[in-house]
Amino acid sequence: MKTNKTIFFIGITLLLFASLLSSCQQEKANETKPESERLIKLSLNENPFAIPESIKDSIIRELPNINRYSAEEGEAFVRFLATHEGVDPVQIIPGEILELLGIYLGLEGGLGSEFIYTVPGYPALVNAAQSVGGKVISVPLNDNLENDLDAIEAKVNDKTQAVFLVNPHNPSGTVSDKKALHNFISRISQKALVVVDEAYLEYTDDFEGRTALVNLQAGENVIVFRTFAKVYGLGGLGIGYAIAPKKLAKHLRAKGLGDTHALNRLAIVAARAALTNRADATRVAKITADERNKWHAFLDEQGFRHSTSEANFIFFDIKKPYAEVYQQLKEKGIIIGPSYAPAYDTWLRISIGQPEDNAKVREVISLLKPEFGLPK
């Protein structure tokens, strides 16, 4: 019996390793295609670099255990995250729960409860709330393509269920002034829940000073979202977490949000490995910042208005309708982010990829300028 069990574990391990190897080989195949055939995918703000060996090793070591449920390991992961963040474990809600939170808040607030967010923006939470009767209140970016905190505050009333901020913002990549943001959260959280998605904050040069965790630790009514999908390179594992006030976190966990049974064992060990050794994330953030600076210099040189992004993507005005430019770039093997029409119909969001890919895209844009009807 013991021999059969051992053979079973070895078989499962080999099958999963083969699957992982196949996926890596597919990516490698794309990299080794002739330049004219290779697809450059810069559409989803993914980390374009391979994960480090320490994360790969942690996944492979865990493979024999995937026949077991993850609740116990999930609770240990919650305690690990709490120590990392300096909060009580009860405040950690594991998983990528942004949409689930939106549904919960929409139902809790009832028909017509209001959810304020910036447009163009990342609408996951507000769309989820709207699907169950919530009302979305949209606030445009300010002239600097930042979250307009004053305009958002002016929209808050007794119907406001939540204010949703993404910082750095998506698609502009801009960050709010940290003092202004902390003060804004302090005021607004007395009237409504503030939800801050910090998916891209690790790409900035002042994570500790900018995070809304400061407000949460001061006892304010704010939820902070983090993900391993960006700088840590675990987009395919769907792992992240939220940090919330104790009372709210307990209530959300009681409603089933953050159920550790739903966590992926491989995602848990990969995320722990990523946080235990942050050297690779630091390296990725540094390369991204260097590449971002090259992009901004190029855009200035070419005369394209752009945001001051501090994330892993750039946002600029190509001065031609998005649909036309998207198709022309696609024909060159380049896939970019979505349209932000109607207000930003001529703007492009392009993820920052590997250095050679970024250089190639800049070259293509330069060559296509006459086709866009723009001077070289």
N, C-alpha and C positions, 0 to 999 in steps of 0.2 A: 504493500500500500504506500509506504513511504517512497519507494522507488518510482511508482507511478506518479505520485504527487510532484516529485522532483522533475520527472520528465515533462509533466504538464507545465510547470513553471518555466522550464527551459524553453519549451516549445512556444509558449506565449511570448516570452522575452524575445526569442528570435524573430517571431512574426512581427512584433511591434517594432523591433529594431530595423527589420527589412522595410517596413512601411516608412519609418523615419528616414532611412537611407534613400529610399525611392524618391521621397519628397526633396531631399537635398540634391539628388542627382538631377531632378527636373529643373531645380533652380540653377544648378551648374550648367545644364544643357543650354539654358537661355543665355547664360553668361558667355558660353563658348560659341554661340552662333555667329555667323558673319555679321559685321557691323550693320549691314543693310537690312538684316532680318531680326536683329535683337530688339525686343520690346523694352522701352524705358517707361516704367510705371511710376508716375509721380502724382498719384491722385488721392491717396488715402492717408497721407501723413504718417506712413509707417517708418520704422527704423530700418534703413536699407542694409545694415551690416549684420553679419552672421553672429549668433549668440556665442559667448565665450565657452571654452571647454568645461569650465566649472559647472555651468548650467546644463550642458549636454550630459555630463557625467551624472549629475543629480537625477536627471530624467531616466537615464538608463538604469541606475541603481534601483529606482522605484518601480520599474516595469513589472517585476515579479509579484508586486503587491496590488496590481490593479483589479484583481478579483475581489478585493475587500472594499467596503464602503469607507467613506472619507471623514465621517463625523468627528472621530477622535482626533485625527490629524488636523482637521479643520479648526477645532477648538484650540489646539496647540498653536496653530498658525495665527489665530486671533490674539492669543496672548503674546506671541512674538511681535505682531504688528503693534500692539498696545505699548510694549516696551520700546519699540523703535520710535513711536510717535510721542511717548511720554504721557499717555492717557490711561484711564481705567479700561480694562478689557471689555467691559460692558458697552463702551462707546464705539467699539469697532463693529461695523456691519460688513462682512466679507462678500465679495462678488461684484460683478458689474451690474448694479441695481438701479441705474439712473432712470430707465423707463418704468421699472416697477415702482419706484418712488413717485414718479409722475402720476401713475394710475392711482396709487394710494392717496396722494394729496388731492387729486381731482375728486375722488369719491368722498374723502373726508370733508372737503370744502363744500361739496354739493354743487348743483347746477348753477352756473354763472360765477363761481368763485374765480378770481383773477390771478393770472400767472404772467409776470412781467419779465421780458427778456429783450436782448438787443438783436436788431436785424441789420444786415444779414448776420446770421449766427448759427449755432449748433442747436437744433430745435428738439432734441430727443426727449427731454423732460416735459417741455410744454406741449409737444404733440401728443405725448402719452396722456397728459392731464386733459387735453382737449377731447380726446377720444371717449372720455367718460363724463363729459359735460362741463369741463373747465373752460374758461374764456381766456384767450391769449391776448395780452396787451403788448404790442411791439413798439420799441423805442429805437430810432435810427442811431447809427454811430455818430460821434461828434466830428468836427472838422479834422481832427487828428486821427480819425479812424479808430477811436477808442470807445470803450463803454462810456456813455454819457451819464455819469452818476447823478448829476443834477436833474437831468430830464427824467431819469428813472425814478428818483425820489419824488418828483412832482406827480408821478402817476400812482404812487402808493396811497391807498385809502382803506376803509374798513372792509372792503370786499377782497382785498389782496390776500391770497393764500400763500404765495411764495414769490420771491424775486430770484431769478436764475441768472448767474453770472458765469462766464467762462474767462479765466484769467491765467495765461495770455488768451486773448480772444481768438476765436476761430470764426471767420477766415482771415482776419487782419493780422493776427500774431502780436498785437499790441498789448502792453501791460498797463494797468491803471497805476497811477502814482500811489505808492504804498501807504503813505500817511492818509491821503484822501480816501483810499479804499477802506482802511481800517476804521476810520471815523465814520464813513458811510455805513459800514456793517453795524457799528455800534448803535447808530441812530435807527436804522431800518429794522434791525432785529428786535427792537422793542415793539414794533407794529406788526411784523410778519416774519415768517421764516425766510432766511437767506440761504440759498444753495450755491456753492462756489465749486465749479469744476476746474481742477488744477492739473488737467491731463498733461499740459505742456510746461508746467512751471519748472521742472528740472532742467529745462533748456536755458533758463535765465541765469544771470550771474548773482542773484540775491534771493535764493529760494527761501532761506530762513526768515529774511526780512519781509518777504511779500506774502507768505502763506497766510490764509485766513484762519489757520489753526490757532494763531495768536488770539483771535477774537473768541474762538471756541473755548480755549483754556481760561479766558477771562469770564466764562459763564454766559456768553451770549448765544442767542438762538440762531445758530448757523450750522450747516452741514458742509463738510469738505469732502470732495471726491478725489481719489487718486487712482491711477491705473498703471499696470505694468506693460501696457500695449505700445508705449511710445519709446522713451529713452532706453527702457530695459529690453526692448525687442521681443516681447512676448505676445504680440498681437494675435497670433493664432491660438493662444491658450485661453483667452477670454477671462483674465483674472485682474481684479482690482478690489477696491474697498472704499467705504465711506466712514467718516468719523463724525459722530453726532453728539448732541447733549445727552446725558445719561437717561433722562426720563423718556425722551423721544426715541432713543436707540432701543431701550427696553421694549417700548410699544411696537416699534417696527419689527424687532426680532420675534415678538409674540405673534405678529401677524404673518410671519413666515418669510420676511425679507432677511436675507443673509443666512439662510439655512445651510449649515455646514455640510449636510448630507449632499447638497447639490454641487459642492466644490469638486473639481477635478484633482485627483491625487498628484498627477504629473504637474499640473499648474501650481499646486501648493509648493512642491519641492523646488520647482524652477523659480518661483517668486522669492522663496526664502534664500535661495542661492544668489539671486540678483541683489537682494538687499544686504546680504552678508558680505559680499565682495562688490563694492560699488565702483571699483576701478574702471571697469568696462563702460559703465554708464557715464562716468566722468569723461572718459576718452571720446565717447560718441557725442556728448554735449560739446566738447571742445572742437571736434571736427565740424560739427554742424554749425557752430558759431563762425568758424573760419569760412565755411562755404557760404553762409548767409551774408557775411561781409562782402564776399566776391559778387554775390547776386546784387546787393544794394549798390555797389560801385558800378556794376554793369548797367543797372537801371538808370542811375544818375547820368552816366555817360550817354546812354541812348535817349535820354529825355522822357522816360516813362515815370509818371507819378507813382509812388509806392508808399505803403505803410512802413512804419519802423517796427518790423517784426522782431520778436525775441523768441519765436518758436521754431519748429523744424519745417517751416514753409514760408514762402514769400507771397505777397499779394500786391498786384500792380495793375495799372490801367494800360491796356494794349491799344486802346483807342479804336478798336474795331469790334463788331458784335461777337460775343463769345462763341456762338454756334459756328461762325465762319473760321475763327482761329482754331477752335477745337478740332474741326475736321482737317484743317491743313496740318496741324501738328500730329494728328493721328496718322495721316498718310506718311508722315516721316517716322512713324514708330514710337511716338511720344504720347502718353496718356496723362492728362492733367485733371485737376479737381473739378467739381461741379460748377454749374452756372449760378450766379447770384443776381439774376435778373428779377425785377426790372430795374431797380435802383442802381445796380452795379453790373449792368449787362456787358460792359466792355472790360471788366476786370477779370483777371486770372488768379487762381490760387494754385501754385505749383509747389509740391513737396520737395524738400531738399534731399537729394539722393546721394549716391556715391560721387566723389569729386569728378570722375571722368564723365559721368552722366550729366551732371550739372553743366560742365563745360560744353558738352555736345548740345544740350538744349539752348544754351545761350548762343552758340554758333548758329543753330537753326533759326532762332528768332531774328538774329542779325540778318541772315540771308533772306528771310521772308518779309522783312520790312517793306521792300518795294511792292510785294504782292498785297500787303496790307494797305497800300496807298500812302506809306509813310516814307520820308526821306531816309537814306542810309546814314 
